[in-house]
């Protein structure tokens, strides 16, 4: 839910502040500007998603390695 509200806020900011700064002369120019900003936002979201997945997998692998190390230490003591 908060992500949807954040996306809605971003749309309002785009439509009411950024696009009027471009002095739009036609509907084609409006859609061209809109598509440019949407592609830019999509690229940013994709990069954040890839980095997030990489960090998640890296953290999980570190946890698994620590657990395996603890198990081997416990097995060595017994």
Secondary structure, DSSP 8 states (H G I E B T S, - for coil): -HHHHHHHHHHHHIIIIIGGGG---SHHHHHHHHHHHHHHHHHHHHHHHHHHHHHHHHHHHHHHHHHHHHHHHHHHH-
